[in-house]
Every structure is written in C-alpha cells, then in structure tokens.
Amino acid sequence: MRAYRLLTGEDTSAFCHKVTKAMAQGWELYGSPQYAFDPKAGVMRCAQAVIKVVPGDYDPDRRLGDL
C-alpha cells in the first residue's frame, strides 16, 4: 500500500524539521512544496506532500504518522 500525508505548518524551521523527520522515517517527497499567505494570522503557511510504501491494506483507523 502507498500511504499519503500532507504536512502543513507555518513557514518556520519547525516546518522544515517536520518534513526532515518524515524523510528520516522513510517518507518520500511527493510533488513540490506549496506556500500561501494567511492574511488572518499574517504568516506564510507551507504544505508538502509525502508518500511511503508500507505493508498491509488500507485501514482508516491507522495513524499515518506511525507508519
């Protein structure tokens, strides 16, 4: 099964660490990062999709972050 996650957060080093940690756990980048300005909070927000091939079938109760 191929698992998919969309990592999101403010454009800070914490977001970069989140993506780096996912890659260290075997997730691979999927597509380009996306950025958007959040006018209400006055900050840039980031998103990066990641995928990972894992054994087993899809289970909606499985936490993707634990894969």
N, C-alpha and C positions, 0 to 999 in steps of 0.2 A: 504494500500500500504506500502511496505517496502522501505524506502529511503536508499541510499548508498552514502557515501562520502569517499574520500581518502584524509586524512590530510597529508600534507608534509611540510618539512622545515629543516633548519639546526639543528644539534643535540645541541640545547641550551635549557635553561629553558623556552624560549619563545615558543618552540615547545611543551614542557610539559604543559604549560599553555593553549595552543590551544586545546590540547586533553582534559585537565581537564574541560575547559569551555564547550566543546561539550558534555561531560558526564553530566555536571551540567544542560544542556539544554535537557537532556533525551536521548541523543545518547548513544549507547552501543558499546563497543569494539567488533570488528569482526576480528578474527584471531590475529596473533602475529605481533608486530611491525617489520618493516624491516629497515635495515641500509645499506648504501652503501657509499663508499668513492668517492667524486667528485674531481678528480685529477686536473681539471682546476682551481677550487676555493680553493683546498687544505683543504676541510672540509668534515666532515661526514654529510650525509643527512639522514633524517628519514621519514618513512611513517607509518601511522596507519589507517586502515580501520575502519569505524564506520557505524552502521545502526540504523534506527529508524522507528518504525511503526507509520504511520500518516494516518489520514482520507483522503478520496478522491482518485481520479485516477491520474495516472502519467501525468504530464504536463511538457514538456521540457523547458518551459519558467519560471517555478517556481524556485526560488533561494533556493537551498538545505540548505544553511546556515540560512535561515529564518524559517525553519521548527521547 
